[in-house]
């Protein structure tokens, strides 16, 4: 589901693989592997999707709700505590949706 939803985000934004990967600050090949479902997305990708594109992470992993958050949380790249909190939330969502083992 995450791989399909990543593709839906990219298509919704009208971005090529290259432009989308640049926006997320990841290599294009990494994005290709994520969209194909060959690799599990990293925590950093979830942080970038939230921070740069205001993506609803619950929608990303479960398909429930809206693609974009209504009320964005602001994450400063230098604020490690916020990134740790984001990582914990993302891991809880992945476990709840049986994407990773508990």
C-alpha atoms as a printed R data frame, in Angstrom:
    type eleno elety resid chain resno      x      y       z
1   ATOM     1    CA   UNK     A     1  0.000  0.000   0.000
2   ATOM     2    CA   UNK     A     2  2.788  2.480   0.816
3   ATOM     3    CA   UNK     A     3  4.360  1.966  -2.598
4   ATOM     4    CA   UNK     A     4  1.045  2.650  -4.364
5   ATOM     5    CA   UNK     A     5  0.397  5.695  -2.194
6   ATOM     6    CA   UNK     A     6  3.857  7.112  -2.917
7   ATOM     7    CA   UNK     A     7  3.061  6.866  -6.618
8   ATOM     8    CA   UNK     A     8 -0.327  8.546  -6.010
9   ATOM     9    CA   UNK     A     9  1.378 11.444  -4.207
10  ATOM    10    CA   UNK     A    10  3.858 11.888  -7.035
11  ATOM    11    CA   UNK     A    11  1.102 11.780  -9.652
12  ATOM    12    CA   UNK     A    12 -1.113 14.162  -7.637
13  ATOM    13    CA   UNK     A    13  1.768 16.644  -7.553
14  ATOM    14    CA   UNK     A    14  2.486 16.095 -11.249
15  ATOM    15    CA   UNK     A    15  6.145 15.270 -10.609
16  ATOM    16    CA   UNK     A    16  8.487 12.950 -12.443
17  ATOM    17    CA   UNK     A    17 10.433 10.367 -10.441
18  ATOM    18    CA   UNK     A    18 13.498 12.579 -10.652
19  ATOM    19    CA   UNK     A    19 11.739 15.756  -9.495
20  ATOM    20    CA   UNK     A    20  9.907 13.907  -6.715
21  ATOM    21    CA   UNK     A    21 13.132 12.327  -5.441
22  ATOM    22    CA   UNK     A    22 14.869 15.722  -5.526
23  ATOM    23    CA   UNK     A    23 12.032 17.274  -3.528
24  ATOM    24    CA   UNK     A    24 12.338 14.494  -0.932
25  ATOM    25    CA   UNK     A    25 16.145 14.663  -0.994
26  ATOM    26    CA   UNK     A    26 16.586 10.981  -1.771
27  ATOM    27    CA   UNK     A    27 18.228  9.229  -4.730
28  ATOM    28    CA   UNK     A    28 15.896  8.536  -7.656
29  ATOM    29    CA   UNK     A    29 16.763  4.810  -7.559
30  ATOM    30    CA   UNK     A    30 15.718  4.661  -3.905
31  ATOM    31    CA   UNK     A    31 12.352  6.165  -4.816
32  ATOM    32    CA   UNK     A    32 11.971  3.671  -7.658
33  ATOM    33    CA   UNK     A    33 12.560  0.804  -5.212
34  ATOM    34    CA   UNK     A    34 10.026  2.287  -2.768
35  ATOM    35    CA   UNK     A    35  7.370  2.701  -5.472
36  ATOM    36    CA   UNK     A    36  7.937 -0.833  -6.763
37  ATOM    37    CA   UNK     A    37  7.658 -2.202  -3.238
38  ATOM    38    CA   UNK     A    38 11.185 -3.646  -3.410
39  ATOM    39    CA   UNK     A    39 12.275 -1.747  -0.294
40  ATOM    40    CA   UNK     A    40 10.575 -0.572   2.892
41  ATOM    41    CA   UNK     A    41 10.679  3.216   3.135
42  ATOM    42    CA   UNK     A    42 13.030  4.696   5.707
43  ATOM    43    CA   UNK     A    43 11.989  6.829   8.654
44  ATOM    44    CA   UNK     A    44 13.733  9.731   6.929
45  ATOM    45    CA   UNK     A    45 11.339  9.427   3.984
46  ATOM    46    CA   UNK     A    46  8.355  9.721   6.335
47  ATOM    47    CA   UNK     A    47  9.893 12.808   7.911
48  ATOM    48    CA   UNK     A    48 10.502 14.374   4.482
49  ATOM    49    CA   UNK     A    49  6.968 13.576   3.294
50  ATOM    50    CA   UNK     A    50  5.522 15.265   6.350
51  ATOM    51    CA   UNK     A    51  7.939 18.189   6.469
52  ATOM    52    CA   UNK     A    52  8.187 19.038   2.782
53  ATOM    53    CA   UNK     A    53  4.818 17.918   1.397
54  ATOM    54    CA   UNK     A    54  2.460 17.894   4.404
55  ATOM    55    CA   UNK     A    55  1.481 14.262   3.731
56  ATOM    56    CA   UNK     A    56 -0.886 12.564   6.168
57  ATOM    57    CA   UNK     A    57  1.262  9.607   7.276
58  ATOM    58    CA   UNK     A    58 -1.771  7.643   8.404
59  ATOM    59    CA   UNK     A    59 -3.142  7.899   4.864
60  ATOM    60    CA   UNK     A    60  0.244  6.883   3.472
61  ATOM    61    CA   UNK     A    61  0.340  3.580   5.366
62  ATOM    62    CA   UNK     A    62 -3.373  2.774   5.674
63  ATOM    63    CA   UNK     A    63 -5.149  4.674   2.914
64  ATOM    64    CA   UNK     A    64 -7.500  6.157   5.516
65  ATOM    65    CA   UNK     A    65 -8.215  9.868   5.659
66  ATOM    66    CA   UNK     A    66 -6.948 12.560   3.337
67  ATOM    67    CA   UNK     A    67 -3.655 12.515   1.443
68  ATOM    68    CA   UNK     A    68 -2.599 15.871   2.858
69  ATOM    69    CA   UNK     A    69 -2.759 17.072   6.466
70  ATOM    70    CA   UNK     A    70 -5.135 19.905   7.188
71  ATOM    71    CA   UNK     A    71 -3.056 21.258  10.071
72  ATOM    72    CA   UNK     A    72  0.626 20.840   9.366
73  ATOM    73    CA   UNK     A    73  3.118 20.204  12.114
74  ATOM    74    CA   UNK     A    74  6.279 22.154  11.597
75  ATOM    75    CA   UNK     A    75  9.507 20.205  11.931
76  ATOM    76    CA   UNK     A    76 12.824 21.995  12.025
77  ATOM    77    CA   UNK     A    77 15.645 19.852  10.600
78  ATOM    78    CA   UNK     A    78 17.880 20.752  13.525
79  ATOM    79    CA   UNK     A    79 15.331 19.728  16.133
80  ATOM    80    CA   UNK     A    80 16.273 16.133  16.917
81  ATOM    81    CA   UNK     A    81 13.532 15.710  19.511
82  ATOM    82    CA   UNK     A    82 10.793 16.412  16.977
83  ATOM    83    CA   UNK     A    83 12.370 14.002  14.499
84  ATOM    84    CA   UNK     A    84 12.543 11.295  17.201
85  ATOM    85    CA   UNK     A    85  8.881 11.866  18.007
86  ATOM    86    CA   UNK     A    86  7.988 11.662  14.314
87  ATOM    87    CA   UNK     A    87  9.932  8.416  14.022
88  ATOM    88    CA   UNK     A    88  8.065  6.916  17.003
89  ATOM    89    CA   UNK     A    89  4.704  7.903  15.534
90  ATOM    90    CA   UNK     A    90  5.641  6.475  12.146
91  ATOM    91    CA   UNK     A    91  6.761  3.177  13.725
92  ATOM    92    CA   UNK     A    92  3.467  2.929  15.651
93  ATOM    93    CA   UNK     A    93  1.489  3.463  12.445
94  ATOM    94    CA   UNK     A    94  3.542  0.852  10.570
95  ATOM    95    CA   UNK     A    95  3.110 -1.710  13.371
96  ATOM    96    CA   UNK     A    96 -0.612 -0.987  13.723
97  ATOM    97    CA   UNK     A    97 -1.102 -1.609  10.006
98  ATOM    98    CA   UNK     A    98  1.029 -4.794  10.085
99  ATOM    99    CA   UNK     A    99  3.579 -3.337   7.688
100 ATOM   100    CA   UNK     A   100  6.396 -4.199  10.043
101 ATOM   101    CA   UNK     A   101  6.522 -6.774  12.817
102 ATOM   102    CA   UNK     A   102  5.600 -5.733  16.325
